[in-house]
Amino acid sequence: MNEPRRMSSFTDSLLKALAENVLPETLQFLLTLLILGLFLLAMIVVVTGFFAQQQAQARGFRRMKGQLWARSLNDEWHERKRSLESMFLSKREWKEREKADREDDKRRDQDGLTAASRVWVLEFEGDLEATAVEKLRHEITAILEVASADRDQIVLRLNSPGGTVTGYGHAAAQLERVRRAGLRLTAAVDEIAASGGYMMASVADRIVAAPFAILGSIGVIAELPNLNRLLKRADVDWYQFTAGEAKRPISVFGEVKPEGIAIFRAQIESTHQLFQEHVRRYRPQLDLARVSTGEIWHARQAQELGLIDEIKTSDELIMDLRRGGPSVPGAEVFALEWRPHQSWKERIGPLLSQTVGRGVIRLLRMALQRTDVATPALLKGPEKF
């Protein structure tokens, strides 16, 4: 009688020990492996998607095939207005609005757009190499095919912290085409137009900026590491052959010499001088000695210095142009965008990468919240201030 009872007690103790010690450790180990596996999968998906997107963009730009998308902002605003009015208008007032809209649509079908002026809204989202210039050039070319100086103008929504001299020099040259064609150009800055971004903005006839937008940074910067001393410690010789005393004055692996530094500084100063001459050409009223120090300013300070002309958001500017004024008729406003051609693989790759990456990170956060494992900084949300 006692033997079965002892066996039962032993079994209960063993199961209890497994439940209290072995099982939690095993689950914790499996959960850790799952988290690491998901994290590795997320990294693979994100990296793969990044390279797929870069390759897709390169192929798209090489082909130079794409589609021009245009939409009437007047129609969009009108639909939003009617959507809100439907909430508080009486049935009689709503029927009157619908009748007026039908008559207006019929008139437009017969006579076309009769507005005295047209506004073309373009957007430039700048990166380090100003890659958005590829779409900007197509958009400007399309507008110049149909525009006339006495009727059309362009509003450029510009957002860029600057980047390479060649990239933003090219972007500014595209805007100069608009000035030479006689079309009025307005640059609207809601967040930032610094360095190369301001190089672009300065071409405009008029610059408007939101109150806390950042502008300026009329300067040039170049930096690179030098590993020559590290190579010497490892007894590694680095040979570099050049023809011409100013060819590659400073490199990553070569020895830095005083004459090389002098040549490199002279090149930087020359580029800065070209930048200042570019700004002076389009905004001659500026005190360049004051504003070409590389400093940045918020919009209100920039207005006092003459870097911009008016404090206003791009939305307010476009709405004013659409509505017109007592002596200025309202304009037809169109948003224009050039979209490079992409195959279905090129379109779905980045989207799939973003979706899977976000999903995996969300699962990781949920798993970490259920354990005592500290959340890595990579998976934490952005800091707020």
C-alpha positions in Angstrom: 0.0 0.0 0.0 2.8 2.4 0.8 4.8 1.6 -2.4 2.2 3.1 -4.9 1.8 6.1 -2.5 5.5 6.7 -2.5 5.6 6.4 -6.3 2.8 8.9 -6.7 4.5 11.3 -4.3 7.7 11.0 -6.2 5.9 11.6 -9.6 4.2 14.6 -8.2 7.5 16.0 -6.9 9.2 15.4 -10.2 6.4 17.1 -12.2 6.4 20.0 -9.8 10.2 20.4 -10.1 9.9 20.3 -13.9 7.1 22.8 -13.9 9.0 25.2 -11.5 12.5 24.9 -13.0 13.0 23.1 -16.3 9.9 24.2 -18.1 10.2 28.0 -17.6 13.9 27.9 -18.6 13.1 25.9 -21.7 10.3 28.3 -22.7 12.5 31.2 -22.0 15.2 29.7 -24.2 12.8 29.0 -27.0 11.3 32.4 -26.8 14.8 34.0 -26.9 15.5 31.9 -30.0 12.2 33.0 -31.6 13.0 36.7 -30.9 16.5 36.4 -32.3 15.2 34.5 -35.4 12.5 37.1 -36.0 15.0 39.9 -35.5 17.4 38.3 -38.0 14.5 37.8 -40.5 13.5 41.5 -40.1 17.1 42.6 -40.8 17.3 40.4 -43.9 14.0 41.7 -45.2 14.9 45.3 -44.6 18.3 45.0 -46.2 17.0 43.1 -49.2 14.2 45.6 -49.7 16.6 48.5 -49.5 18.9 47.1 -52.2 15.9 46.1 -54.3 14.6 49.7 -54.1 17.9 51.2 -55.0 18.3 48.8 -58.0 14.7 49.6 -59.1 15.3 53.3 -59.0 18.5 53.0 -60.9 16.8 51.0 -63.6 13.8 53.3 -63.8 16.0 56.4 -64.2 18.1 54.7 -66.8 15.1 53.9 -68.9 13.7 57.4 -68.5 10.3 56.0 -69.0 7.5 57.1 -66.8 4.1 58.7 -66.6 3.0 62.3 -65.9 0.3 62.6 -63.3 -1.8 65.8 -63.0 -4.8 66.6 -60.9 -6.9 69.6 -60.3 -6.5 70.9 -56.7 -9.5 73.2 -57.4 -11.7 70.1 -57.9 -10.3 68.4 -54.8 -11.0 71.4 -52.6 -14.4 71.8 -54.1 -15.3 68.2 -53.2 -14.1 68.6 -49.6 -16.1 71.8 -49.3 -19.3 70.0 -50.5 -18.6 67.1 -48.2 -18.6 69.4 -45.2 -21.6 71.4 -46.4 -23.7 68.3 -46.7 -23.5 68.0 -42.9 -25.3 71.3 -42.2 -27.1 72.6 -45.3 -30.8 72.2 -45.6 -32.2 70.0 -48.4 -33.2 73.1 -50.4 -29.8 74.7 -50.1 -28.1 71.4 -50.9 -30.2 71.0 -54.1 -29.3 74.6 -55.1 -25.6 73.7 -54.7 -26.0 70.5 -56.8 -27.8 72.5 -59.5 -25.0 75.1 -59.6 -22.4 72.4 -59.7 -24.1 70.7 -62.7 -24.3 74.0 -64.6 -20.7 74.7 -63.9 -19.6 71.2 -65.1 -21.7 71.7 -68.3 -20.0 75.1 -68.9 -16.6 73.6 -68.4 -17.3 70.7 -70.8 -18.3 73.3 -73.5 -15.8 76.1 -72.9 -13.0 74.3 -71.1 -11.1 75.9 -68.2 -11.5 79.7 -68.5 -9.5 80.9 -65.5 -7.2 83.8 -66.4 -4.2 82.1 -64.8 -2.8 78.6 -64.1 -0.6 77.5 -61.2 1.5 74.4 -61.4 2.4 72.9 -58.0 5.6 70.8 -57.9 7.2 69.0 -55.0 10.9 68.5 -54.4 11.9 66.2 -51.5 15.7 66.5 -51.3 18.2 63.9 -50.2 22.0 64.0 -50.1 22.4 63.5 -53.9 19.3 65.4 -55.0 18.0 62.4 -56.8 14.6 64.1 -57.1 16.0 66.2 -59.9 15.3 63.4 -62.2 11.5 63.9 -61.8 11.8 67.7 -61.5 13.4 67.9 -65.0 10.6 66.0 -66.6 7.9 68.0 -64.8 9.5 71.3 -65.8 9.9 70.2 -69.4 6.2 69.2 -69.6 5.1 72.6 -68.2 7.2 74.6 -70.6 5.6 72.7 -73.5 2.2 74.2 -72.7 2.8 77.2 -70.5 2.8 80.9 -71.5 4.5 83.6 -69.5 1.4 85.8 -69.2 -0.8 83.0 -67.8 1.2 80.3 -66.0 3.3 80.2 -62.9 5.0 77.5 -60.8 5.0 76.9 -57.1 7.7 74.6 -55.9 7.2 73.0 -52.5 10.8 72.6 -51.5 12.1 70.5 -48.6 15.8 69.9 -48.5 18.8 70.1 -46.1 21.2 70.2 -49.0 23.8 67.7 -50.3 26.3 67.4 -53.1 27.3 70.4 -55.1 26.8 68.7 -58.4 23.3 67.3 -57.5 21.9 70.6 -56.2 23.7 72.6 -58.9 21.8 70.5 -61.4 18.5 71.0 -59.6 19.0 74.8 -59.5 19.8 74.8 -63.2 16.5 73.1 -63.9 14.7 76.0 -62.0 16.7 78.5 -64.0 15.0 77.1 -67.1 11.7 78.4 -65.7 13.1 81.9 -65.1 14.5 82.0 -68.7 11.1 81.0 -70.1 9.6 84.1 -68.3 7.3 82.1 -65.9 6.9 83.3 -62.4 8.5 80.9 -59.9 7.7 80.8 -56.2 9.6 78.6 -53.7 7.5 77.5 -50.7 9.5 76.1 -47.7 7.5 74.5 -45.0 10.4 72.8 -43.1 13.9 73.3 -44.5 15.8 74.8 -47.4 19.4 74.9 -46.3 22.7 74.8 -48.2 21.8 73.2 -51.6 18.2 73.5 -50.7 18.6 77.3 -50.4 20.7 77.3 -53.6 17.5 76.1 -55.3 15.2 78.4 -53.5 17.3 81.5 -54.3 16.5 81.1 -58.0 12.8 81.8 -57.4 11.2 85.2 -57.9 9.7 84.9 -54.5 10.4 82.8 -51.4 7.8 82.1 -48.7 8.4 80.0 -45.7 6.5 78.7 -42.6 7.4 80.5 -39.4 9.7 77.8 -38.0 11.2 76.7 -41.3 15.0 76.6 -41.4 16.9 78.5 -44.2 20.4 79.6 -45.1 23.6 77.5 -44.6 25.3 79.3 -47.5 28.5 77.4 -47.1 30.5 74.3 -48.2 31.7 71.3 -46.2 33.9 68.4 -47.2 35.3 65.8 -44.8 36.9 62.3 -45.0 38.9 60.1 -42.7 42.6 59.4 -43.3 43.9 55.9 -42.4 47.5 56.4 -43.5 48.9 56.2 -39.9 46.9 53.0 -39.3 48.4 51.4 -42.4 51.9 52.3 -41.3 51.3 50.7 -37.9 50.3 47.5 -39.7 53.4 47.8 -42.0 51.2 48.2 -45.1 52.4 50.4 -47.9 49.9 52.4 -49.9 50.9 53.5 -53.4 48.9 56.2 -55.2 50.0 57.5 -58.6 48.7 60.8 -60.0 49.5 63.1 -62.9 49.0 66.8 -62.1 50.0 68.4 -58.8 46.4 69.2 -57.8 45.0 65.7 -58.6 43.6 64.1 -55.5 45.4 66.3 -53.0 43.9 64.4 -50.0 42.8 60.7 -50.0 41.6 58.2 -47.4 44.8 56.1 -47.5 47.5 58.4 -48.8 49.7 60.6 -46.6 48.3 64.1 -45.9 50.8 66.8 -46.8 50.5 70.6 -46.1 50.5 71.4 -49.8 47.6 68.9 -50.3 45.6 70.6 -47.5 46.2 74.0 -49.1 44.9 72.8 -52.5 41.9 71.2 -50.9 41.1 74.3 -48.9 41.4 76.4 -52.1 38.9 74.1 -53.9 36.4 74.5 -51.0 36.8 78.3 -51.0 36.3 78.4 -54.8 33.1 76.4 -54.5 31.9 78.7 -51.7 32.6 81.7 -54.0 30.5 80.2 -56.8 27.7 79.5 -54.3 27.7 83.2 -53.2 27.8 84.5 -56.8 24.8 82.3 -57.6 22.8 83.7 -54.7 23.9 87.3 -55.5 22.6 86.9 -59.1 19.1 86.2 -58.0 18.9 88.1 -54.6 21.2 91.1 -55.1 19.8 92.8 -52.0 21.4 90.4 -49.6 24.4 91.3 -47.5 26.4 88.2 -48.4 29.1 89.0 -45.9 26.5 88.5 -43.3 24.5 85.5 -44.6 27.2 83.4 -46.3 28.9 82.3 -43.1 27.2 78.8 -43.2 24.7 79.8 -40.4 21.1 78.8 -40.5 18.1 80.9 -39.5 14.4 80.3 -38.8 12.0 82.0 -41.1 11.3 85.2 -39.2 15.1 85.8 -38.8 15.6 84.9 -42.4 13.0 87.5 -43.5 14.8 90.2 -41.6 18.0 89.3 -43.4 16.3 89.3 -46.8 16.7 85.5 -47.3 13.0 85.1 -47.9 10.1 87.5 -48.8 7.1 86.4 -46.7 6.1 84.2 -43.8 3.4 81.8 -45.1 2.9 78.1 -45.4 2.6 76.5 -48.8 -1.0 75.6 -48.2 -1.9 79.2 -47.4 0.0 80.4 -50.5 -1.8 78.0 -52.9 -5.2 78.7 -51.4 -4.6 82.5 -51.9 -3.7 81.9 -55.5 -6.7 79.8 -56.1 -9.1 82.3 -54.5 -7.5 85.4 -56.0 -8.3 88.8 -54.6 -10.2 92.1 -55.3 -8.1 92.9 -58.4 -6.6 89.4 -59.1 -8.9 86.6 -60.4 -8.6 83.2 -58.9 -6.4 80.6 -60.7 -6.8 77.0 -61.7 -4.3 75.0 -59.6 -2.8 71.7 -60.8 -0.5 69.4 -58.9 2.0 67.7 -61.3 4.2 64.7 -60.7 6.4 62.6 -62.9 6.5 58.9 -61.8 9.2 56.7 -63.3 8.0 53.4 -64.7 8.3 50.4 -62.4 7.6 46.8 -63.0 5.3 44.9 -60.5 8.4 43.4 -58.9 9.9 46.9 -58.4 6.7 48.2 -56.9 5.9 45.4 -54.6 9.4 44.8 -53.3 9.8 48.0 -51.1 6.2 47.8 -50.0 6.6 44.1 -48.9 9.8 45.0 -47.2 8.2 47.8 -45.2 5.1 45.8 -44.3 7.0 42.7 -43.1 9.6 44.7 -41.3 7.0 46.7 -39.3 5.1 43.5 -38.6 8.1 41.7 -37.2 9.2 44.6 -35.1 5.6 44.8 -33.7 5.8 41.1 -32.8 9.2 41.6 -31.2 7.9 44.4 -29.0 4.9 42.3 -27.9 7.1 39.3 -27.1 9.6 41.4 -25.1 6.8 43.1 -23.1 5.7 39.6 -21.9 9.2 38.7 -20.6 11.7 40.4 -18.4 14.1 40.9 -21.4 15.0 44.6 -21.8 13.8 46.1 -25.0 16.7 47.0 -27.4 16.9 50.6 -28.4 16.3 49.7 -32.0 12.8 48.5 -31.2 11.8 51.4 -29.0 9.6 54.2 -30.3 11.0 57.6 -31.2 11.8 60.0 -28.4 9.4 62.9 -27.8 10.1 66.4 -26.7 
